[in-house]
Amino acid sequence: MTTDQFDLIVIGAGPGGYVAALRAARLDQKVAVIERRTTFGGVCLNEGCIPSKALLDSSELLAMARDDFAGHGIDIEPPRLNLPRMLQRKEEVVAKLCSGIAAMFKQAKITSFEGTGRLLPANADGSHQVEVKSADGATQTLGGKRVLLATGSRAMELADLPCDGDSVVTAREALNFEAVPKHLLVVGGGYIGLELGSVWRRLGAEVTVAEMLPRLLPFNDAQGAELLQRRLKKSGMKILLETRVAGLSREGSELRVQLQRGETQEELVCDKVLVAVGRRPWTEGLGLEEAGVTLDQKGRIQVDADFQTSLPGVYALGDLIPGPMLAHKASAEGVAFAERLAGQASSVDYANIPGVIYTWPELASVGQTEEQLKEAGIPFSSGKAHFSANGRARAMGETDGFVKVLAAPESGRILGVHIIGPRASELIAEAAAVIAFEGSVQDLALICHAHPTLAEVIQEAALAAGGAALHG
Ligand SMILES: Cc1cc2nc3c(=O)[nH]c(=O)nc-3n(C[C@H](O)[C@H](O)[C@H](O)COP(=O)(O)OP(=O)(O)OC[C@H]3O[C@@H](n4cnc5c(N)ncnc54)[C@H](O)[C@@H]3O)c2cc1C
């Protein structure tokens, strides 16, 4: 029996679903949210962006105290790791943010249901029903004019390396190791593997990254990725490219992993393996096939400009649909979806979604890379400026890296900005804003930047791209 009627039923309360729900509620929709977890915030808050950044920040402080304080004239006893406290702090950060969403839901009068949502075949009048099954097996049915699917994604696994949740794990468990592994093998050199590998390396583990491709981060600026690889190696991380996992055997707590490198096979002995080979949309159990929602060959839900699926009145966004699997992309879609539903002309600028790898140094980019522009035959000028020539970076003792600005030769319009260096994650926001307003290198160069700041390197790179480098 259908118990409640809503304008919009959202399945999944990650950064896509919860943002869409909030925006829709503030635009006067009666909204219900169904979430299978006991907390809101999805993968991002519970086992992704936030806990990983909490551990990255904590481990960075430990590494600074151990490796850099003496250079600043601060002599301390060698710092000791209190891992339980570090993990507890991460949980506190997560809990605070999750409860913040619950409070916002309450304020926006959103009704939430804890349980697993499943789409039922549409009613004859085009309205929809969603079944909610709670953990104790009880079910209820909600009725809604529209349904938004926002169930996100799950970690992919490898047939030769099945995860057991203990020694062969996904990111979820790698955020919660109770002791520092002796030797952690990270399978997959994408951002999740490099970030979590950095955490455990800083905390004292031997870390080896095995990547199938001939280079790390193939969608990033090649020079930036190469510099990052060198810095990670310098930090003690071992990086094996063109390497596949061919098998695994166990001897007590020891894992013996067979690695295929070209024609040769090597054995690597470790105690933990993190499988970080990508994520896939989480569509299982949603009742999509029965209801008539079609998927593409990669298992993603196809949507139109309104985020509507092949079934009228049913929408999807976030990691479920094509595009980068990033929290801010999901949230931008959440806002655009709700505003379009209310008749506004909102959209997402997919060409300019910034991406960040929170290693040290950080790697951040927005727009197109040199490699993409060359492949598309688009002419461009390039300007580069280094942090080593920047006063603030010198004062901080963080001189690694550069900013690269790519621009159209005639108009100077900025086509891409790539930053590797300290706080690149924060610096990229300026570049994203200028690109969003279709700004040129001249615009960027004319903005008065505070001195001394890291952001001056962006200004200098813009000047260089316009052929007017000041300090170069
Ligand atoms: C370790 C790690 C680090 C990351 N770091 C970053 C980062 O720094 N920056 C960044 O932008 N992105 C990062 N990501 C990616 C980011 O977390 C995702 O892109 C983002 O969470 C996707 O949002 P979403 O709303 O589409 O789905 P999700 O966040 O996956 O949320 C979906 C929610 O739906 C719920 N759900 C699923 N099925 C059902 C159902 N049938 N009924 C009810 N509820 C259901 C799930 O429990 C989940 O809570 C990271 C991911 C990982 C794993």
The ligand as a Tripos MOL2 file, in Angstrom:
@<TRIPOS>MOLECULE
LIG
   53    58     1     0     0
SMALL
NO_CHARGES

@<TRIPOS>ATOM
      1 C1         38.5120    7.0450   -0.9960 C.3       1 LIG1
      2 C2         37.7540    8.0110   -1.8490 C.ar      1 LIG1
      3 C3         38.1460    9.3330   -1.8910 C.ar      1 LIG1
      4 C4         37.4610   10.2400   -2.6730 C.ar      1 LIG1
      5 N1         37.8920   11.5370   -2.6820 N.ar      1 LIG1
      6 C5         37.2420   12.4470   -3.4260 C.ar      1 LIG1
      7 C6         37.6460   13.8030   -3.4190 C.ar      1 LIG1
      8 O1         38.6050   14.1770   -2.7460 O.2       1 LIG1
      9 N2         36.9440   14.6840   -4.1720 N.ar      1 LIG1
     10 C7         35.8790   14.2920   -4.9270 C.ar      1 LIG1
     11 O2         35.2750   15.1390   -5.5940 O.2       1 LIG1
     12 N3         35.4630   13.0040   -4.9640 N.ar      1 LIG1
     13 C8         36.1150   12.0770   -4.2230 C.ar      1 LIG1
     14 N4         35.6680   10.7780   -4.2130 N.ar      1 LIG1
     15 C9         34.5280   10.4130   -5.0820 C.3       1 LIG1
     16 C10        33.2030   10.8420   -4.4290 C.3       1 LIG1
     17 O3         33.1020   10.2650   -3.1670 O.3       1 LIG1
     18 C11        32.0360   10.4210   -5.3200 C.3       1 LIG1
     19 O4         32.2310   10.9050   -6.6340 O.3       1 LIG1
     20 C12        30.7210   10.9840   -4.7670 C.3       1 LIG1
     21 O5         30.5000   10.5410   -3.4580 O.3       1 LIG1
     22 C13        29.5490   10.5760   -5.6540 C.3       1 LIG1
     23 O6         28.3880   11.1270   -5.1440 O.3       1 LIG1
     24 P1         26.9480   10.4670   -5.4220 P.3       1 LIG1
     25 O7         25.9790   11.3510   -4.7170 O.co2     1 LIG1
     26 O8         26.7720   10.2110   -6.8520 O.co2     1 LIG1
     27 O9         26.9860    9.0360   -4.7200 O.3       1 LIG1
     28 P2         27.4880    8.4660   -3.3370 P.3       1 LIG1
     29 O10        28.3100    9.4250   -2.5890 O.co2     1 LIG1
     30 O11        28.0720    7.1460   -3.6610 O.co2     1 LIG1
     31 O12        26.1500    8.2890   -2.5120 O.3       1 LIG1
     32 C14        25.1860    7.3670   -2.8600 C.3       1 LIG1
     33 C15        24.4010    6.9820   -1.6190 C.3       1 LIG1
     34 O13        23.3170    6.1540   -2.0490 O.3       1 LIG1
     35 C16        23.1200    5.1360   -1.0830 C.3       1 LIG1
     36 N5         22.4120    4.0290   -1.7420 N.ar      1 LIG1
     37 C17        22.8790    3.1870   -2.7020 C.ar      1 LIG1
     38 N6         21.9120    2.3680   -3.1210 N.ar      1 LIG1
     39 C18        20.7970    2.6910   -2.3990 C.ar      1 LIG1
     40 C19        19.4630    2.2190   -2.3730 C.ar      1 LIG1
     41 N7         19.0380    1.2570   -3.2140 N.pl3     1 LIG1
     42 N8         18.6050    2.7730   -1.4900 N.ar      1 LIG1
     43 C20        18.9970    3.7600   -0.6430 C.ar      1 LIG1
     44 N9         20.2510    4.2560   -0.6360 N.ar      1 LIG1
     45 C21        21.1320    3.7400   -1.5060 C.ar      1 LIG1
     46 C22        24.5250    4.7860   -0.6460 C.3       1 LIG1
     47 O14        24.5030    4.1750    0.6360 O.3       1 LIG1
     48 C23        25.1930    6.1620   -0.6280 C.3       1 LIG1
     49 O15        25.1110    6.7510    0.6500 O.3       1 LIG1
     50 C24        36.3250    9.8350   -3.4220 C.ar      1 LIG1
     51 C25        35.9090    8.4940   -3.3860 C.ar      1 LIG1
     52 C26        36.6010    7.5960   -2.6100 C.ar      1 LIG1
     53 C27        36.1360    6.1740   -2.5530 C.3       1 LIG1
@<TRIPOS>BOND
     1     1     2 1
     2     2     3 ar
     3     2    52 ar
     4     3     4 ar
     5     4     5 ar
     6     4    50 ar
     7     5     6 ar
     8     6     7 ar
     9     6    13 1
    10     7     8 2
    11     7     9 ar
    12     9    10 ar
    13    10    11 2
    14    10    12 ar
    15    12    13 ar
    16    13    14 ar
    17    14    15 1
    18    14    50 ar
    19    15    16 1
    20    16    17 1
    21    16    18 1
    22    18    19 1
    23    18    20 1
    24    20    21 1
    25    20    22 1
    26    22    23 1
    27    23    24 1
    28    24    25 2
    29    24    26 1
    30    24    27 1
    31    27    28 1
    32    28    29 2
    33    28    30 1
    34    28    31 1
    35    31    32 1
    36    32    33 1
    37    33    34 1
    38    33    48 1
    39    34    35 1
    40    35    36 1
    41    35    46 1
    42    36    37 ar
    43    36    45 ar
    44    37    38 ar
    45    38    39 ar
    46    39    40 ar
    47    39    45 ar
    48    40    41 1
    49    40    42 ar
    50    42    43 ar
    51    43    44 ar
    52    44    45 ar
    53    46    47 1
    54    46    48 1
    55    48    49 1
    56    50    51 ar
    57    51    52 ar
    58    52    53 1
@<TRIPOS>SUBSTRUCTURE
     1 LIG1         1 GROUP 0 **** ****
